[in-house]
Amino acid sequence: MRQNFSEYLDKIITYIILLVTAFTPLLVVNFTTEYYDFPKISFLVIATVLLLGLWILSWVAKGKITYTRTPLDVPLLITMATILASTYFSTSRYTAVFGNFPNIHSSAYAWITYILLYFVIVSNLKSLPKLKNFLYVLYGSAVVVAVISLLSFIGINLPFSFSQGVNFTTTGSTFSTLAFLLIMLPLPLISLLNPNKFLPVWAAMSLSVLFSVTIIIIGSIPTYVLLGFDYLVSILLPKSRHTPKTLTFFAIPAVVSLLTLFLALLPFSGNVIQHIEAGFPKEIQLPMDISWKISASAFRDAPFIGTGPGSYLFNFTAYKPVEFNSLLFWNYSFDTAFNEFFQVIATLGLFGIIGLVYFCYVILSNSFKNISLKNYSQENYEQLILSSLSLSGFVIVLIFFIHASTVTSTFISFLVGAALMLMQPQIREKESELAIGIHASTSSDQKINIIPSFVFILYLAGSLLLSFQIYNVIAADVYHRLALNQVNKSGNLTYQYLQKTERLNPYIDLYRVDLSQINFALANALAAGNSAASNNKPVTLSDKDKQTIQTLLSQSINEGKAAVALSPRSSRDWEVLASIYRNITGVAQNALTFSLDAYGRAIQRDPLNPVLRVNVGGIYYTAKNYAMAVRFFNDAVSIKADYANAYYNLALALRDQGDLKNAQLAAQKTVGLLQSDTTNPNYKTASALLADLTVKLDAQTKNTASAGQTSASNINSALANPNLPKLNVADMNNPPEVSTPAAVTKKLLPTPTPLVLQTTPAP
């Protein structure tokens, strides 16, 4: 009876593993904040918890704890221990646990799931038939991914609104698809050169052509190199049985690949493929040299266990070098490094990189050992599969060098790594047993190991708590998506959904930020309705409106404060809080002081962001503190010498300060930076300012001109209307000492002596 139950459990576990293998790369839904990675991770977490329970229950049925030991166990356990320690000591612990929402791949939540799933797989796929079905399912999933990607490329899309892009792929990113196909390509290629019963020639030919063409069509130079590596090693494998017939089979996908590469890269009349490829959206990757500087700086400050999982975005803002501002995508923020090694160095430190290097060493050593085809025969295809998986192992390691990992690339790497281990008989056929020596005796003097039952009871208790948390995390994100869908339709519904989101999962700073902004938007809309026809006359608010606006603004500020408390290293959260303070100057006393303090803290976390400096300069300009405005605009142009908006605002501040000569120089620089497009309204505004300054400088007059539309002092908020009555908002009666960042040492224009911001008491 126990034996039958154990076998039944083994079948269920196998079916669930096959289900997870098939559907994880394909899973896309549109009812969560992020359509790709969040559903995949949620699915994996639920499946892993279920699989762990069934596995432990099988121990109870067998009366013993059994598992399969593999060479990858130690590096994975080192990595898991490092992740747990790094999460515990991280200054942004909630980000470390849940990730930089909605990107949760690099979180502790995700990585522990990957590792536990690996242990479940290697201990339950213990026979060649199971491994055979496992690989068939994996290749079936790869085929679907490749076909959908190719169809999207040529304009044939799935009937869903989220799948209409030319670069749509179910894996979530072009790189994820490329990594998947590159890892899966060796077996079809090697099967063409060595016909076998596992993968017939027609199937191997179809897979080789499909995977190769997809890689070339949507890929880039690094992936082309890896594609060539797959082909080259496949044909040079030791003891590979080449014949004229098999070489012909192999030549067909090779020739098709070269022809596709020619069509994709060389423009000529009528070349539709190259035309589509030229317009194909390319993923922006952080340059290697900049990424290394960021990772090295983070390692310097947190050498042993890093800054915490999911914290690379914070490392990017804190440590990015000034040359990043010269790139076309200078205003982008990156939450992943150039490659996985740089990612781990920064976020998990020395112990993390030890785990990753050890993982790569184990993969490479097993691949070197098993890549030969010396024992291959058409009937005994086990060696051919092992050889193919060995080549896939090399590709897995090489992929770590060219890109940071993603959900799909990590998932596939772990699956193929597990298959590589299990295809080795000495690993697959050896079962380990954990024996502690605690037994219970029955009436017939039979001894029963009670440890499995005890472990199962602990699992049930833990899984109940975990299941409740998993439900809250998923439900909260579903409500967040509902809120986002209502943003342009119903402010009240958006507010209600965000409140439900926060109640279910109060630990995500993104949810707090959104709730903060919707509170502000509702208050601003109410104020705008009352002050629409004020014509610079005092605005009267009803007592009810005053109370409503005051409550909404207090909630907005409190949610903003909660966001920075949950993620204190987030420059974005501090910037949002600063923006809210800045936009309520009409109703809140000391709002500008609070805004300056929050902007200062944002700059401390993102010191080379010129936009933050311009925003602070705009606040000082509004307060007519032109000396400090000049200082911050000067900072902005010092860290980004081609930032036209910073030069324009610098010109305004210098003009109003009375320094017409330097104002003219700044205006000339603005015009020079914008002259590539003379039809741009900003070019016309800057040219008008330069002309006005030239006239005034010649005449040495002190009259001032009106500010242009790109002035940083402009605030589009009804709550900034000075004619509104002052309200008692949150705790704003006690202004902080402004956290003012140090000035940038490089100065392109003279900086006047700073003045203290003077605030006017509320009436």
Buried (B, 14 or more C-beta within 10 A) or exposed (E): EEEEBBEEBBEBBBEBBBEBBBBBBBBBBEEBBBBBBBBBBBBBBBBBBBBBBBBBBBBBBBBBBBBBBBBBBBBBEBBBEBBBBBBEBBBBBBBBBBBBBBBBBBBBBBBBBBBBBBBBBBBBBBBBEBBBBBBBBBBEBBBBBBEBBBBBBEEEBBEEEEBEEBBBBBBBBBBBBBBBBBBBBBBBBBBBBBBBEBBEBEBBBBBBBBBBBBBBBBBBEBBBEBBEBBBEBBBEBEEBEEEEEBEEBBEEBBEBBEEBBBBBBEEEEEBEBBEBBEEBEEEEBBBBEBBBBBBEBBBEEBEBBBBBBBBBBBBBBBBBEBEBBEEEEBEEBBBBBBBBBBBBBBBBBBBBBBBBBBBBEBBBEBBEEBBBBEEBBEEEBBBBBBBBBBBBBBBBBBBBBBBBBBBBBBBBBBBBBBBBBBBBEEBBEEEEEEEEEEEEEEEEEEEBBBBBBEBBEEBEEEBEEEBEEBEBBBBBBBBBBBBBBBBEEEBEBBBBBBBBBBEBBBBBBBBBBBBBBBBBBBBBBBBEEBBEEBEEEEBEBEEEBBEBBBBBBBBBBBBBBBBBEBBBBBBBBBBBBBBBBBBBBBBBBBBBBBBBBBBBBBBBBBBBBBBBBBBBBBBBBBBEBBBBBBBBBBBBBBBBBBBBBBBBBBBBBBBBBEBBEBBBBBBBBBBBBBEEEEEEEBBBBBBBBBEBBBEBBEEEEEEEBEBBEBBBBEBEBBBBBEEBBBBBBBEBEEBBEBBBBEBBEEEBBEBBEBBEBEEEEBE
